[in-house]
Amino acid sequence: MFRVFDSNYGTHFFSSSNSEKDTIINSRPDLVYEGVGLDSVDPAATDPNAAAVYRFFDTATSTHFYTQSAADRD
């Protein structure tokens, strides 16, 4: 998972997508790429410790919310 720092809000954004990371780096000068922030598991793997992480965007604060909870997601 790539980690990007939001210098406006003091928060972090995480993405597993190379193309999303590259788009952010090239289009948002207020976001600073910090490298790999977390290790993730291949979604096709059968690791019993793996858990899905859901990401939401808060349009009021321009920040993201991450959760493993399906109840939160729903």
All heavy atoms as a GROMACS GRO file, in nm:
protein
  580
    1MET      N    1   0.084  -0.117   0.000
    1MET     CA    2   0.000   0.000   0.000
    1MET      C    3   0.089   0.124   0.000
    1MET      O    4   0.174   0.139   0.086
    1MET     CB    5  -0.089   0.002   0.124
    1MET     CG    6  -0.184  -0.114   0.137
    1MET     SD    7  -0.318  -0.109   0.019
    1MET     CE    8  -0.411   0.027   0.077
    2PHE      N    9   0.067   0.210  -0.096
    2PHE     CA   10   0.144   0.334  -0.106
    2PHE      C   11   0.083   0.437  -0.010
    2PHE      O   12  -0.038   0.443   0.005
    2PHE     CB   13   0.141   0.387  -0.249
    2PHE     CG   14   0.190   0.286  -0.349
    2PHE    CD1   15   0.102   0.225  -0.437
    2PHE    CD2   16   0.324   0.253  -0.355
    2PHE    CE1   17   0.147   0.132  -0.529
    2PHE    CE2   18   0.371   0.159  -0.447
    2PHE     CZ   19   0.281   0.099  -0.534
    3ARG      N   20   0.169   0.517   0.052
    3ARG     CA   21   0.122   0.619   0.146
    3ARG      C   22   0.157   0.758   0.094
    3ARG      O   23   0.269   0.783   0.053
    3ARG     CB   24   0.184   0.597   0.283
    3ARG     CG   25   0.131   0.695   0.387
    3ARG     CD   26   0.178   0.660   0.523
    3ARG     NE   27   0.313   0.709   0.543
    3ARG     CZ   28   0.380   0.697   0.658
    3ARG    NH1   29   0.325   0.636   0.760
    3ARG    NH2   30   0.501   0.744   0.669
    4VAL      N   31   0.057   0.845   0.098
    4VAL     CA   32   0.072   0.983   0.054
    4VAL      C   33   0.026   1.074   0.167
    4VAL      O   34  -0.078   1.050   0.227
    4VAL     CB   35  -0.010   1.008  -0.074
    4VAL    CG1   36   0.005   1.150  -0.122
    4VAL    CG2   37   0.030   0.910  -0.184
    5PHE      N   38   0.103   1.178   0.195
    5PHE     CA   39   0.070   1.272   0.302
    5PHE      C   40  -0.001   1.394   0.245
    5PHE      O   41   0.046   1.454   0.148
    5PHE     CB   42   0.198   1.317   0.375
    5PHE     CG   43   0.174   1.416   0.484
    5PHE    CD1   44   0.109   1.378   0.600
    5PHE    CD2   45   0.215   1.547   0.470
    5PHE    CE1   46   0.086   1.469   0.702
    5PHE    CE2   47   0.193   1.640   0.570
    5PHE     CZ   48   0.128   1.600   0.687
    6ASP      N   49  -0.113   1.430   0.304
    6ASP     CA   50  -0.189   1.549   0.265
    6ASP      C   51  -0.142   1.665   0.351
    6ASP      O   52  -0.174   1.674   0.469
    6ASP     CB   53  -0.338   1.524   0.284
    6ASP     CG   54  -0.424   1.638   0.235
    6ASP    OD1   55  -0.379   1.754   0.239
    6ASP    OD2   56  -0.538   1.611   0.195
    7SER      N   57  -0.065   1.756   0.292
    7SER     CA   58  -0.007   1.867   0.367
    7SER      C   59  -0.111   1.971   0.408
    7SER      O   60  -0.086   2.051   0.498
    7SER     CB   61   0.106   1.933   0.287
    7SER     OG   62   0.056   1.985   0.165
    8ASN      N   63  -0.228   1.970   0.345
    8ASN     CA   64  -0.334   2.064   0.384
    8ASN      C   65  -0.406   2.020   0.511
    8ASN      O   66  -0.441   2.103   0.594
    8ASN     CB   67  -0.438   2.079   0.272
    8ASN     CG   68  -0.384   2.156   0.154
    8ASN    OD1   69  -0.297   2.241   0.168
    8ASN    ND2   70  -0.434   2.125   0.037
    9TYR      N   71  -0.430   1.891   0.525
    9TYR     CA   72  -0.508   1.840   0.637
    9TYR      C   73  -0.427   1.759   0.738
    9TYR      O   74  -0.479   1.721   0.842
    9TYR     CB   75  -0.625   1.754   0.585
    9TYR     CG   76  -0.726   1.836   0.508
    9TYR    CD1   77  -0.724   1.840   0.370
    9TYR    CD2   78  -0.822   1.911   0.575
    9TYR    CE1   79  -0.816   1.916   0.298
    9TYR    CE2   80  -0.914   1.986   0.506
    9TYR     CZ   81  -0.911   1.989   0.368
    9TYR     OH   82  -1.001   2.064   0.298
   10GLY      N   83  -0.302   1.728   0.705
   10GLY     CA   84  -0.220   1.651   0.797
   10GLY      C   85  -0.263   1.506   0.808
   10GLY      O   86  -0.241   1.441   0.910
   11THR      N   87  -0.324   1.454   0.703
   11THR     CA   88  -0.372   1.316   0.702
   11THR      C   89  -0.296   1.236   0.597
   11THR      O   90  -0.221   1.291   0.517
   11THR     CB   91  -0.522   1.310   0.673
   11THR    OG1   92  -0.547   1.372   0.546
   11THR    CG2   93  -0.603   1.381   0.780
   12HIS      N   94  -0.318   1.105   0.595
   12HIS     CA   95  -0.256   1.017   0.497
   12HIS      C   96  -0.362   0.953   0.408
   12HIS      O   97  -0.474   0.928   0.450
   12HIS     CB   98  -0.176   0.906   0.566
   12HIS     CG   99  -0.050   0.957   0.626
   12HIS    ND1  100  -0.041   0.999   0.756
   12HIS    CD2  101   0.074   0.974   0.573
   12HIS    CE1  102   0.082   1.039   0.781
   12HIS    NE2  103   0.154   1.025   0.671
   13PHE      N  104  -0.322   0.927   0.285
   13PHE     CA  105  -0.403   0.857   0.187
   13PHE      C  106  -0.327   0.730   0.150
   13PHE      O  107  -0.205   0.735   0.130
   13PHE     CB  108  -0.423   0.945   0.064
   13PHE     CG  109  -0.484   0.874  -0.052
   13PHE    CD1  110  -0.618   0.841  -0.052
   13PHE    CD2  111  -0.407   0.837  -0.161
   13PHE    CE1  112  -0.675   0.774  -0.159
   13PHE    CE2  113  -0.462   0.770  -0.269
   13PHE     CZ  114  -0.597   0.740  -0.267
   14PHE      N  115  -0.397   0.618   0.143
   14PHE     CA  116  -0.335   0.491   0.108
   14PHE      C  117  -0.399   0.436  -0.018
   14PHE      O  118  -0.521   0.446  -0.038
   14PHE     CB  119  -0.354   0.388   0.221
   14PHE     CG  120  -0.283   0.425   0.347
   14PHE    CD1  121  -0.344   0.504   0.443
   14PHE    CD2  122  -0.153   0.381   0.371
   14PHE    CE1  123  -0.279   0.538   0.561
   14PHE    CE2  124  -0.087   0.415   0.487
   14PHE     CZ  125  -0.150   0.494   0.582
   15SER      N  126  -0.319   0.374  -0.103
   15SER     CA  127  -0.369   0.310  -0.223
   15SER      C  128  -0.278   0.193  -0.261
   15SER      O  129  -0.156   0.203  -0.247
   15SER     CB  130  -0.374   0.409  -0.340
   15SER     OG  131  -0.418   0.343  -0.457
   16SER      N  132  -0.338   0.089  -0.312
   16SER     CA  133  -0.259  -0.024  -0.362
   16SER      C  134  -0.237  -0.013  -0.512
   16SER      O  135  -0.168  -0.095  -0.572
   16SER     CB  136  -0.328  -0.156  -0.329
   16SER     OG  137  -0.455  -0.162  -0.391
   17SER      N  138  -0.294   0.089  -0.573
   17SER     CA  139  -0.289   0.106  -0.718
   17SER      C  140  -0.172   0.195  -0.760
   17SER      O  141  -0.163   0.311  -0.718
   17SER     CB  142  -0.420   0.168  -0.767
   17SER     OG  143  -0.408   0.213  -0.900
   18ASN      N  144  -0.084   0.141  -0.844
   18ASN     CA  145   0.026   0.221  -0.900
   18ASN      C  146  -0.027   0.339  -0.981
   18ASN      O  147   0.025   0.450  -0.971
   18ASN     CB  148   0.116   0.135  -0.989
   18ASN     CG  149   0.227   0.070  -0.913
   18ASN    OD1  150   0.293   0.134  -0.832
   18ASN    ND2  151   0.249  -0.057  -0.940
   19SER      N  152  -0.128   0.315  -1.063
   19SER     CA  153  -0.180   0.422  -1.148
   19SER      C  154  -0.246   0.532  -1.064
   19SER      O  155  -0.231   0.651  -1.095
   19SER     CB  156  -0.276   0.368  -1.253
   19SER     OG  157  -0.388   0.309  -1.194
   20GLU      N  158  -0.317   0.495  -0.959
   20GLU     CA  159  -0.378   0.596  -0.871
   20GLU      C  160  -0.270   0.677  -0.801
   20GLU      O  161  -0.278   0.801  -0.794
   20GLU     CB  162  -0.470   0.529  -0.770
   20GLU     CG  163  -0.546   0.629  -0.684
   20GLU     CD  164  -0.647   0.562  -0.594
   20GLU    OE1  165  -0.614   0.456  -0.534
   20GLU    OE2  166  -0.757   0.616  -0.581
   21LYS      N  167  -0.168   0.608  -0.751
   21LYS     CA  168  -0.055   0.677  -0.686
   21LYS      C  169   0.010   0.775  -0.782
   21LYS      O  170   0.033   0.891  -0.748
   21LYS     CB  171   0.048   0.575  -0.637
   21LYS     CG  172   0.177   0.640  -0.585
   21LYS     CD  173   0.292   0.543  -0.581
   21LYS     CE  174   0.320   0.480  -0.711
   21LYS     NZ  175   0.451   0.481  -0.765
   22ASP      N  176   0.037   0.731  -0.905
   22ASP     CA  177   0.102   0.818  -1.004
   22ASP      C  178   0.016   0.937  -1.041
   22ASP      O  179   0.066   1.049  -1.055
   22ASP     CB  180   0.138   0.738  -1.130
   22ASP     CG  181   0.247   0.635  -1.105
   22ASP    OD1  182   0.319   0.648  -1.003
   22ASP    OD2  183   0.260   0.542  -1.186
   23THR      N  184  -0.115   0.916  -1.054
   23THR     CA  185  -0.206   1.026  -1.086
   23THR      C  186  -0.205   1.129  -0.974
   23THR      O  187  -0.200   1.250  -1.000
   23THR     CB  188  -0.349   0.972  -1.107
   23THR    OG1  189  -0.348   0.883  -1.219
   23THR    CG2  190  -0.448   1.085  -1.130
   24ILE      N  191  -0.208   1.083  -0.850
   24ILE     CA  192  -0.206   1.175  -0.736
   24ILE      C  193  -0.076   1.254  -0.732
   24ILE      O  194  -0.078   1.376  -0.714
   24ILE     CB  195  -0.227   1.096  -0.605
   24ILE    CG1  196  -0.371   1.048  -0.596
   24ILE    CG2  197  -0.189   1.178  -0.483
   24ILE    CD1  198  -0.395   0.948  -0.487
   25ILE      N  199   0.035   1.187  -0.747
   25ILE     CA  200   0.165   1.254  -0.743
   25ILE      C  201   0.175   1.361  -0.852
   25ILE      O  202   0.228   1.470  -0.829
   25ILE     CB  203   0.279   1.151  -0.757
   25ILE    CG1  204   0.288   1.065  -0.631
   25ILE    CG2  205   0.412   1.220  -0.782
   25ILE    CD1  206   0.378   0.944  -0.648
   26ASN      N  207   0.122   1.330  -0.971
   26ASN     CA  208   0.133   1.422  -1.084
   26ASN      C  209   0.029   1.534  -1.085
   26ASN      O  210   0.047   1.632  -1.156
   26ASN     CB  211   0.127   1.343  -1.215
   26ASN     CG  212   0.247   1.254  -1.232
   26ASN    OD1  213   0.359   1.291  -1.199
   26ASN    ND2  214   0.225   1.134  -1.284
   27SER      N  215  -0.079   1.519  -1.010
   27SER     CA  216  -0.186   1.618  -1.019
   27SER      C  217  -0.212   1.697  -0.891
   27SER      O  218  -0.283   1.797  -0.894
   27SER     CB  219  -0.316   1.550  -1.063
   27SER     OG  220  -0.359   1.458  -0.964
   28ARG      N  221  -0.156   1.653  -0.779
   28ARG     CA  222  -0.184   1.718  -0.651
   28ARG      C  223  -0.053   1.756  -0.581
   28ARG      O  224   0.004   1.677  -0.506
   28ARG     CB  225  -0.265   1.625  -0.560
   28ARG     CG  226  -0.406   1.590  -0.608
   28ARG     CD  227  -0.507   1.695  -0.573
   28ARG     NE  228  -0.506   1.736  -0.434
   28ARG     CZ  229  -0.579   1.679  -0.338
   28ARG    NH1  230  -0.659   1.578  -0.366
   28ARG    NH2  231  -0.573   1.725  -0.215
   29PRO      N  232  -0.004   1.878  -0.600
   29PRO     CA  233   0.122   1.918  -0.537
   29PRO      C  234   0.114   1.924  -0.385
   29PRO      O  235   0.215   1.921  -0.317
   29PRO     CB  236   0.150   2.055  -0.596
   29PRO     CG  237   0.019   2.104  -0.648
   29PRO     CD  238  -0.061   1.983  -0.683
   30ASP      N  239  -0.009   1.930  -0.329
   30ASP     CA  240  -0.026   1.932  -0.184
   30ASP      C  241  -0.014   1.792  -0.122
   30ASP      O  242  -0.006   1.778  -0.001
   30ASP     CB  243  -0.161   1.993  -0.146
   30ASP     CG  244  -0.278   1.921  -0.212
   30ASP    OD1  245  -0.270   1.891  -0.332
   30ASP    OD2  246  -0.379   1.896  -0.142
   31LEU      N  247  -0.010   1.689  -0.205
   31LEU     CA  248   0.004   1.552  -0.157
   31LEU      C  249   0.148   1.506  -0.182
   31LEU      O  250   0.198   1.515  -0.293
   31LEU     CB  251  -0.095   1.459  -0.226
   31LEU     CG  252  -0.242   1.493  -0.204
   31LEU    CD1  253  -0.331   1.394  -0.277
   31LEU    CD2  254  -0.277   1.496  -0.057
   32VAL      N  255   0.212   1.457  -0.080
   32VAL     CA  256   0.352   1.420  -0.085
   32VAL      C  257   0.365   1.267  -0.074
   32VAL      O  258   0.325   1.209   0.027
   32VAL     CB  259   0.432   1.487   0.029
   32VAL    CG1  260   0.578   1.448   0.023
   32VAL    CG2  261   0.414   1.638   0.024
   33TYR      N  262   0.422   1.205  -0.176
   33TYR     CA  263   0.442   1.060  -0.175
   33TYR      C  264   0.547   1.023  -0.071
   33TYR      O  265   0.655   1.080  -0.066
   33TYR     CB  266   0.485   1.012  -0.314
   33TYR     CG  267   0.514   0.865  -0.320
   33TYR    CD1  268   0.414   0.773  -0.295
   33TYR    CD2  269   0.641   0.819  -0.351
   33TYR    CE1  270   0.440   0.637  -0.302
   33TYR    CE2  271   0.668   0.684  -0.358
   33TYR     CZ  272   0.567   0.593  -0.333
   33TYR     OH  273   0.594   0.459  -0.340
   34GLU      N  274   0.514   0.928   0.016
   34GLU     CA  275   0.604   0.886   0.123
   34GLU      C  276   0.657   0.744   0.105
   34GLU      O  277   0.736   0.698   0.186
   34GLU     CB  278   0.534   0.896   0.258
   34GLU     CG  279   0.499   1.038   0.296
   34GLU     CD  280   0.439   1.048   0.434
   34GLU    OE1  281   0.358   0.961   0.472
   34GLU    OE2  282   0.474   1.143   0.504
   35GLY      N  283   0.612   0.673   0.002
   35GLY     CA  284   0.660   0.537  -0.021
   35GLY      C  285   0.558   0.435   0.024
   35GLY      O  286   0.439   0.463   0.038
   36VAL      N  287   0.606   0.315   0.050
   36VAL     CA  288   0.518   0.207   0.096
   36VAL      C  289   0.488   0.230   0.243
   36VAL      O  290   0.578   0.241   0.326
   36VAL     CB  291   0.583   0.070   0.073
   36VAL    CG1  292   0.499  -0.041   0.133
   36VAL    CG2  293   0.605   0.045  -0.075
   37GLY      N  294   0.359   0.240   0.274
   37GLY     CA  295   0.316   0.264   0.412
   37GLY      C  296   0.269   0.140   0.482
   37GLY      O  297   0.278   0.129   0.604
   38LEU      N  298   0.220   0.043   0.407
   38LEU     CA  299   0.170  -0.083   0.462
   38LEU      C  300   0.196  -0.195   0.362
   38LEU      O  301   0.195  -0.172   0.242
   38LEU     CB  302   0.018  -0.077   0.486
   38LEU     CG  303  -0.035   0.030   0.579
   38LEU    CD1  304  -0.186   0.041   0.565
   38LEU    CD2  305   0.001  -0.005   0.722
   39ASP      N  306   0.215  -0.313   0.412
   39ASP     CA  307   0.220  -0.429   0.324
   39ASP      C  308   0.078  -0.484   0.312
   39ASP      O  309   0.000  -0.480   0.407
   39ASP     CB  310   0.311  -0.537   0.381
   39ASP     CG  311   0.457  -0.497   0.375
   39ASP    OD1  312   0.496  -0.429   0.280
   39ASP    OD2  313   0.533  -0.534   0.467
   40SER      N  314   0.044  -0.531   0.194
   40SER     CA  315  -0.089  -0.587   0.174
   40SER      C  316  -0.079  -0.728   0.117
   40SER      O  317   0.027  -0.771   0.072
   40SER     CB  318  -0.170  -0.497   0.080
   40SER     OG  319  -0.107  -0.489  -0.046
   41VAL      N  320  -0.190  -0.797   0.121
   41VAL     CA  321  -0.199  -0.935   0.074
   41VAL      C  322  -0.266  -0.935  -0.063
   41VAL      O  323  -0.362  -0.862  -0.085
   41VAL     CB  324  -0.281  -1.020   0.173
   41VAL    CG1  325  -0.299  -1.161   0.124
   41VAL    CG2  326  -0.217  -1.018   0.310
   42ASP      N  327  -0.216  -1.016  -0.152
   42ASP     CA  328  -0.278  -1.032  -0.283
   42ASP      C  329  -0.423  -1.078  -0.263
   42ASP      O  330  -0.448  -1.176  -0.194
   42ASP     CB  331  -0.200  -1.136  -0.363
   42ASP     CG  332  -0.254  -1.159  -0.502
   42ASP    OD1  333  -0.369  -1.120  -0.531
   42ASP    OD2  334  -0.180  -1.217  -0.583
   43PRO      N  335  -0.520  -1.008  -0.323
   43PRO     CA  336  -0.660  -1.047  -0.305
   43PRO      C  337  -0.691  -1.190  -0.350
   43PRO      O  338  -0.786  -1.251  -0.302
   43PRO     CB  339  -0.738  -0.948  -0.390
   43PRO     CG  340  -0.645  -0.836  -0.415
   43PRO     CD  341  -0.506  -0.890  -0.404
   44ALA      N  342  -0.610  -1.244  -0.440
   44ALA     CA  343  -0.632  -1.380  -0.488
   44ALA      C  344  -0.572  -1.485  -0.395
   44ALA      O  345  -0.599  -1.604  -0.409
   44ALA     CB  346  -0.573  -1.396  -0.628
   45ALA      N  347  -0.493  -1.442  -0.297
   45ALA     CA  348  -0.430  -1.536  -0.204
   45ALA      C  349  -0.532  -1.591  -0.106
   45ALA      O  350  -0.639  -1.534  -0.086
   45ALA     CB  351  -0.317  -1.466  -0.129
   46THR      N  352  -0.495  -1.701  -0.045
   46THR     CA  353  -0.586  -1.765   0.051
   46THR      C  354  -0.532  -1.753   0.193
   46THR      O  355  -0.545  -1.845   0.273
   46THR     CB  356  -0.609  -1.912   0.014
   46THR    OG1  357  -0.481  -1.978   0.008
   46THR    CG2  358  -0.680  -1.926  -0.119
   47ASP      N  359  -0.472  -1.642   0.226
   47ASP     CA  360  -0.417  -1.618   0.359
   47ASP      C  361  -0.531  -1.608   0.460
   47ASP      O  362  -0.618  -1.522   0.448
   47ASP     CB  363  -0.336  -1.489   0.358
   47ASP     CG  364  -0.265  -1.461   0.489
   47ASP    OD1  365  -0.309  -1.511   0.593
   47ASP    OD2  366  -0.165  -1.388   0.486
   48PRO      N  367  -0.533  -1.694   0.563
   48PRO     CA  368  -0.643  -1.691   0.661
   48PRO      C  369  -0.643  -1.563   0.746
   48PRO      O  370  -0.743  -1.531   0.809
   48PRO     CB  371  -0.618  -1.814   0.747
   48PRO     CG  372  -0.472  -1.842   0.732
   48PRO     CD  373  -0.436  -1.798   0.593
   49ASN      N  374  -0.534  -1.490   0.748
   49ASN     CA  375  -0.526  -1.366   0.825
   49ASN      C  376  -0.562  -1.243   0.743
   49ASN      O  377  -0.565  -1.132   0.796
   49ASN     CB  378  -0.386  -1.348   0.883
   49ASN     CG  379  -0.351  -1.459   0.979
   49ASN    OD1  380  -0.430  -1.491   1.068
   49ASN    ND2  381  -0.237  -1.520   0.961
   50ALA      N  382  -0.590  -1.261   0.616
   50ALA     CA  383  -0.622  -1.148   0.529
   50ALA      C  384  -0.762  -1.096   0.561
   50ALA      O  385  -0.852  -1.170   0.598
   50ALA     CB  386  -0.615  -1.192   0.383
   51ALA      N  387  -0.778  -0.966   0.547
   51ALA     CA  388  -0.908  -0.902   0.568
   51ALA      C  389  -0.924  -0.790   0.466
   51ALA      O  390  -0.828  -0.719   0.436
   51ALA     CB  391  -0.919  -0.847   0.709
   52ALA      N  392  -1.043  -0.774   0.417
   52ALA     CA  393  -1.071  -0.665   0.323
   52ALA      C  394  -1.066  -0.533   0.398
   52ALA      O  395  -1.102  -0.525   0.516
   52ALA     CB  396  -1.209  -0.684   0.261
   53VAL      N  397  -1.022  -0.429   0.328
   53VAL     CA  398  -1.023  -0.293   0.382
   53VAL      C  399  -1.105  -0.208   0.285
   53VAL      O  400  -1.080  -0.208   0.166
   53VAL     CB  401  -0.881  -0.235   0.398
   53VAL    CG1  402  -0.886  -0.091   0.444
   53VAL    CG2  403  -0.800  -0.320   0.494
   54TYR      N  404  -1.203  -0.137   0.339
   54TYR     CA  405  -1.291  -0.054   0.259
   54TYR      C  406  -1.251   0.092   0.275
   54TYR      O  407  -1.218   0.137   0.384
   54TYR     CB  408  -1.436  -0.073   0.303
   54TYR     CG  409  -1.476  -0.218   0.304
   54TYR    CD1  410  -1.481  -0.290   0.422
   54TYR    CD2  411  -1.506  -0.284   0.185
   54TYR    CE1  412  -1.515  -0.424   0.424
   54TYR    CE2  413  -1.540  -0.419   0.185
   54TYR     CZ  414  -1.545  -0.488   0.306
   54TYR     OH  415  -1.577  -0.620   0.306
   55ARG      N  416  -1.252   0.167   0.165
   55ARG     CA  417  -1.209   0.306   0.166
   55ARG      C  418  -1.324   0.395   0.121
   55ARG      O  419  -1.390   0.370   0.022
   55ARG     CB  420  -1.091   0.324   0.071
   55ARG     CG  421  -1.038   0.466   0.065
   55ARG     CD  422  -0.921   0.476  -0.031
   55ARG     NE  423  -0.968   0.479  -0.170
   55ARG     CZ  424  -0.887   0.480  -0.274
   55ARG    NH1  425  -0.756   0.475  -0.258
   55ARG    NH2  426  -0.935   0.483  -0.396
   56PHE      N  427  -1.346   0.502   0.198
   56PHE     CA  428  -1.451   0.599   0.166
   56PHE      C  429  -1.390   0.738   0.161
   56PHE      O  430  -1.298   0.769   0.236
   56PHE     CB  431  -1.561   0.597   0.274
   56PHE     CG  432  -1.631   0.465   0.282
   56PHE    CD1  433  -1.583   0.366   0.366
   56PHE    CD2  434  -1.742   0.439   0.205
   56PHE    CE1  435  -1.647   0.244   0.374
   56PHE    CE2  436  -1.807   0.317   0.212
   56PHE     CZ  437  -1.759   0.219   0.297
   57PHE      N  438  -1.446   0.824   0.076
   57PHE     CA  439  -1.400   0.962   0.064
   57PHE      C  440  -1.502   1.055   0.127
   57PHE      O  441  -1.621   1.048   0.096
   57PHE     CB  442  -1.381   0.997  -0.084
   57PHE     CG  443  -1.332   1.137  -0.106
   57PHE    CD1  444  -1.205   1.174  -0.066
   57PHE    CD2  445  -1.412   1.231  -0.167
   57PHE    CE1  446  -1.158   1.303  -0.085
   57PHE    CE2  447  -1.368   1.360  -0.188
   57PHE     CZ  448  -1.240   1.396  -0.147
   58ASP      N  449  -1.456   1.142   0.217
   58ASP     CA  450  -1.541   1.241   0.282
   58ASP      C  451  -1.532   1.370   0.203
   58ASP      O  452  -1.429   1.439   0.206
   58ASP     CB  453  -1.495   1.261   0.426
   58ASP     CG  454  -1.583   1.358   0.504
   58ASP    OD1  455  -1.652   1.441   0.442
   58ASP    OD2  456  -1.582   1.350   0.628
   59THR      N  457  -1.637   1.405   0.131
   59THR     CA  458  -1.634   1.524   0.047
   59THR      C  459  -1.633   1.654   0.127
   59THR      O  460  -1.591   1.757   0.077
   59THR     CB  461  -1.754   1.526  -0.050
   59THR    OG1  462  -1.876   1.520   0.027
   59THR    CG2  463  -1.748   1.409  -0.147
   60ALA      N  464  -1.677   1.650   0.253
   60ALA     CA  465  -1.677   1.771   0.336
   60ALA      C  466  -1.536   1.810   0.379
   60ALA      O  467  -1.503   1.927   0.387
   60ALA     CB  468  -1.766   1.750   0.458
   61THR      N  469  -1.452   1.710   0.407
   61THR     CA  470  -1.316   1.737   0.457
   61THR      C  471  -1.207   1.696   0.359
   61THR      O  472  -1.090   1.717   0.386
   61THR     CB  473  -1.291   1.663   0.589
   61THR    OG1  474  -1.300   1.522   0.565
   61THR    CG2  475  -1.390   1.704   0.696
   62SER      N  476  -1.245   1.636   0.248
   62SER     CA  477  -1.151   1.585   0.148
   62SER      C  478  -1.053   1.485   0.208
   62SER      O  479  -0.936   1.479   0.171
   62SER     CB  480  -1.074   1.700   0.082
   62SER     OG  481  -1.162   1.782   0.009
   63THR      N  482  -1.101   1.405   0.301
   63THR     CA  483  -1.019   1.301   0.362
   63THR      C  484  -1.083   1.165   0.337
   63THR      O  485  -1.195   1.156   0.287
   63THR     CB  486  -1.004   1.324   0.514
   63THR    OG1  487  -1.134   1.324   0.575
   63THR    CG2  488  -0.934   1.456   0.543
   64HIS      N  489  -1.010   1.061   0.373
   64HIS     CA  490  -1.059   0.924   0.354
   64HIS      C  491  -1.081   0.856   0.488
   64HIS      O  492  -1.014   0.886   0.586
   64HIS     CB  493  -0.960   0.843   0.271
   64HIS     CG  494  -0.957   0.883   0.128
   64HIS    ND1  495  -0.881   0.989   0.084
   64HIS    CD2  496  -1.022   0.834   0.020
   64HIS    CE1  497  -0.899   1.002  -0.047
   64HIS    NE2  498  -0.982   0.909  -0.088
   65PHE      N  499  -1.174   0.762   0.488
   65PHE     CA  500  -1.203   0.678   0.603
   65PHE      C  501  -1.179   0.534   0.559
   65PHE      O  502  -1.224   0.494   0.452
   65PHE     CB  503  -1.350   0.696   0.645
   65PHE     CG  504  -1.398   0.597   0.747
   65PHE    CD1  505  -1.353   0.604   0.878
   65PHE    CD2  506  -1.488   0.498   0.712
   65PHE    CE1  507  -1.396   0.512   0.972
   65PHE    CE2  508  -1.532   0.406   0.806
   65PHE     CZ  509  -1.487   0.414   0.936
   66TYR      N  510  -1.105   0.460   0.639
   66TYR     CA  511  -1.074   0.320   0.609
   66TYR      C  512  -1.130   0.232   0.720
   66TYR      O  513  -1.122   0.267   0.837
   66TYR     CB  514  -0.923   0.299   0.604
   66TYR     CG  515  -0.852   0.384   0.502
   66TYR    CD1  516  -0.810   0.512   0.532
   66TYR    CD2  517  -0.829   0.337   0.374
   66TYR    CE1  518  -0.744   0.592   0.439
   66TYR    CE2  519  -0.764   0.415   0.279
   66TYR     CZ  520  -0.721   0.542   0.314
   66TYR     OH  521  -0.658   0.619   0.220
   67THR      N  522  -1.186   0.118   0.681
   67THR     CA  523  -1.238   0.025   0.782
   67THR      C  524  -1.232  -0.117   0.729
   67THR      O  525  -1.239  -0.141   0.609
   67THR     CB  526  -1.384   0.060   0.820
   67THR    OG1  527  -1.428  -0.028   0.924
   67THR    CG2  528  -1.479   0.049   0.701
   68GLN      N  529  -1.220  -0.211   0.822
   68GLN     CA  530  -1.231  -0.353   0.789
   68GLN      C  531  -1.371  -0.404   0.819
   68GLN      O  532  -1.404  -0.517   0.786
   68GLN     CB  533  -1.129  -0.436   0.868
   68GLN     CG  534  -0.988  -0.417   0.826
   68GLN     CD  535  -0.893  -0.505   0.906
   68GLN    OE1  536  -0.915  -0.532   1.022
   68GLN    NE2  537  -0.788  -0.551   0.842
   69SER      N  538  -1.451  -0.322   0.880
   69SER     CA  539  -1.584  -0.363   0.926
   69SER      C  540  -1.686  -0.358   0.813
   69SER      O  541  -1.711  -0.253   0.753
   69SER     CB  542  -1.629  -0.270   1.039
   69SER     OG  543  -1.767  -0.289   1.066
   70ALA      N  544  -1.750  -0.472   0.788
   70ALA     CA  545  -1.857  -0.476   0.687
   70ALA      C  546  -1.976  -0.394   0.736
   70ALA      O  547  -2.046  -0.334   0.654
   70ALA     CB  548  -1.897  -0.620   0.660
   71ALA      N  549  -1.999  -0.388   0.866
   71ALA     CA  550  -2.107  -0.307   0.921
   71ALA      C  551  -2.082  -0.158   0.893
   71ALA      O  552  -2.175  -0.085   0.854
   71ALA     CB  553  -2.124  -0.332   1.070
   72ASP      N  554  -1.959  -0.112   0.913
   72ASP     CA  555  -1.924   0.027   0.881
   72ASP      C  556  -1.944   0.052   0.732
   72ASP      O  557  -1.996   0.156   0.692
   72ASP     CB  558  -1.781   0.059   0.918
   72ASP     CG  559  -1.758   0.079   1.066
   72ASP    OD1  560  -1.856   0.093   1.141
   72ASP    OD2  561  -1.640   0.079   1.106
   73ARG      N  562  -1.899  -0.042   0.652
   73ARG     CA  563  -1.910  -0.029   0.505
   73ARG      C  564  -2.056  -0.014   0.464
   73ARG      O  565  -2.092   0.068   0.382
   73ARG     CB  566  -1.851  -0.151   0.437
   73ARG     CG  567  -1.866  -0.149   0.286
   73ARG     CD  568  -1.857  -0.286   0.225
   73ARG     NE  569  -1.968  -0.369   0.273
   73ARG     CZ  570  -1.968  -0.501   0.273
   73ARG    NH1  571  -1.862  -0.567   0.228
   73ARG    NH2  572  -2.071  -0.568   0.317
   74ASP      N  573  -2.141  -0.097   0.522
   74ASP     CA  574  -2.284  -0.096   0.486
   74ASP      C  575  -2.355   0.026   0.540
   74ASP      O  576  -2.450   0.075   0.486
   74ASP     CB  577  -2.352  -0.222   0.534
   74ASP     CG  578  -2.296  -0.346   0.464
   74ASP    OD1  579  -2.230  -0.334   0.361
   74ASP    OD2  580  -2.318  -0.457   0.517
   0.00000   0.00000   0.00000
